[in-house]
Amino acid sequence: MSVYDEILPSLITTTPAEGRELAIKIARKTIAAIQPDANIRAKLRPDYAEDSSKLMKAGQIVAIEFQTIAAANNYWRK
């Protein structure tokens, strides 16, 4: 079992709300993987916390992850 299996054992969720939570988790874990130093991430946070365009880009990343999860869940088996 890899570390990724522990972080993300499956894309399958019971509900769309759980899928959205998983999308946010994936986005957060991706950022942590790209910049593993928590101190640097904390230092950068004020820069994007007050920049609406950067926050919108973060929202787009979550939306893309959610699309992937929705597809994996067959759009929650219509």
N, C-alpha and C positions, 0 to 999 in steps of 0.2 A: 504494500500500500504506500503510495506516495503522499507527500505533504499536501498535494492538491486534492487527493481523495478525502483527506480530513477536513479541509476547508470547504470543499464543494463535492460532496458525495454524489449528487445527482441534480439534474435540472428539473426533474419531475416535482411538481408541487400540487397540492390539493385544490387550491383556489387561485384566482388571479391576484388577490391581495398578497398571498404568500409568494407568488411569482414576483411581484413588485418588490417585496422585502428582499428577496434573493437577488434581484437585479441591483439593488442598492449595495448589498453586501459584496457582490462581484466587483462593482465599480470601485468600492473602497479598498478591497483586497488588491485590485489591479494597481491602484495608485501606490499602495504600500509596497507592492513588488517592484514598481518602477523606481520609487524613492524610498528605500528601506530605512533611512535615518529618520526616526520620529521627531527629533529635534529640528531637522530641516523642514519637515512637513509643517510643524507647528510655527516655525518662523515664516513660512510662505502663506499660511492661512489668512492673515490680515489682508494680504494683497488681493486675494480673490473673494474674501468675505464681503467686501464692499464694492465689488465690481460686478454689476448686473450681467454684463456680457459673459464674464467668466463663469458665473453661476448658471447661466443658461446653457453654456457648453457642457457643464457637469450634468445638467438635466438631460441633455442630448445623449450623453454616454449611458446614463441609466436607461433611457428609452431604447437605445440599441440593444442593451443587455436584456431588457424586458421582451423585446421582439424575439430574441433568440430563445428565451425561456418559453414564451407563448408557442413558438413553433415546436419546441421539444414536447410541449404538453398538448399538441394537436389543438391549439386554441381552446384548451380545457374541454376537449371532447364534445364539441357542439351537439 
